[in-house]
Amino acid sequence: MVVLGFLSTFTDLNKRCTHATFAFYIMQIPAFVAAILMGTILDPKKMAITFIIFLVTLPVLILDTPWHIILDETIWTIIFIIFVALFKVPSLFYTDVIHCLLAYACAILATLIVLNSRLESISNYSKMLLANTTDKRTGLYNDTYFIEQAKKKLDEEDLYGHAYILQYDFHGMRFFNKSKGYDAGDRLLVKFADCLRAVYSSCLIARFGEDHFVVLCKEHEWRHPHELLRYMMDHYFVEQYSKHLCYTEKNKNGQRLRIQLHCGICLITEEESLPTTCEHARVACHNVKDDSYDQVREYDRELSENTEMEWYILNHIDEAVEKHYLQVYYQPVFRAMSGKLCSEEALSRWQDPHYGLLPPSRFIPILEENKQLYKVDLYAIEQVLKDFQAKEEAGIQIVSVSINLSRYDFMGRDMVKIISDLIDQYHLARKILKMRSNVSMRLGSRSGWMTLVLATLL
């Protein structure tokens, strides 16, 4: 019992000891001495059985690495056999050796059983760590881990001003998925990831989601790999679909759709953060001209100004509405035969205190792309209704006024109810409201728009 108490005391000590192996050796000594001095290891009267319990259980409880446990059990078993041979008579020696080997085998078996669940936990943890660093579908780095590793590489090798971020994506991927199937789209992404690894073998590569791939490469190391990449992907398309990479097809509506591999490039500098540089490369990628030879666009001053303008418009549209920087102009429509005014069209302009007068082509496409155009359209409708109320009170004849609405205006809000409430707010008759749909384009942006006509058509 003294030995067991000794072991318990040292077990508590081990819980506070950072050197588990050292603590294990200390705890092994009393059991080892007891087994030597008290006869055979299976003699319960002499309490040498404590050695077997110790040998089988404690290594699993104390040590974490499999080879540590097995090595420790093997060493102590060999040492025990040597000391038994030196201090015991041959009859007891042979008995102890047999039982010691049996105990050793049981210890190894117990170790494997216990470690099996532990190794499974370690494997699951490794998979979790891998999932936090790589993209599941392609095996490339994900965006978070890419940014982390790219920063380390830039700092360690002092690559600022001498390295580029390249962003690739497939222009027309949605069309490709619909025409060839989503499985074919997944195979295309996996193939492209493999090609990126092959041509940019010494570079950091990541998938930022969907069909967006990012590469960090040193200066002047991207041109040849890019051309090789285009060749490999073109060969893949010819092999799979008997068509070149930049091919065009017609959909069911007769629209000509194409798939192309676009690439945006941005120089990495210390003035811009790495996520910002990646965003600039994305902007350049989205602004590749379809008629360019290699489908590459570098981020330059023009794109920088456009990006700044986009940011400004999106962050100041609410202010423009609140402070009435938006203005409504009426374009009159006259009858050819009589020369009389028959209707008007409401046009929105933005009189900005910083940039001056902004034409619709400057802010409407940006707001429409970001689903914010409803703010301009509702502002125009309310201004027209205010003018209607003023004209009605002054006894001035009201002519029809048409206002173009984007299809995105109806997403996430009940436009009919909002407009009807505005009409009630200004004490006008709801019969002035008419709508007609159109399929043509206005100002190069509004594809699929609706015209709101206020007042009765003459």
Secondary structure, DSSP 4 states (H G I P E B T S, - for coil): -HHHHHHHHHHHHHHH-S-HHHHHHHHHHHHHHHHHHSS-TT-GGGTTHHHHHHHHHHHHHH--SHHHHHHHHHHHHHHHHHHHHHHS-HHHHHHHHHHHHHHHHHHHHHHHHHHHHHHHHHHHHHHHHHHTTB-TTT-SB-HHHHHHHHHHHHHHHT-TTSEEEEEEEEETHHHHHHHH-HHHHHHHHHHHHHHHHHHTTTSEEEE-STT-EEEEEETT-SHHHHHHHHHHHHHHHHHHHSS-SSEEEE-TT--EEEEEEEEEEEE--SSS-HHHHHHHHHHHHHT--TT-SS-EEE--HHHHHHHHHHHHHHHHHHHHHHTT-EEEEEEEEE-TTT--EEEEEEEEEEEETTTEEEPHHHHHHHHHHTT-THHHHHHHHHHHHHHHHHHHHHTPPP-EEEEEEEGGGGSSS-HHHHHHHHHHHTT--GGGEEEEE--S-STTT-SSEEEEEES---
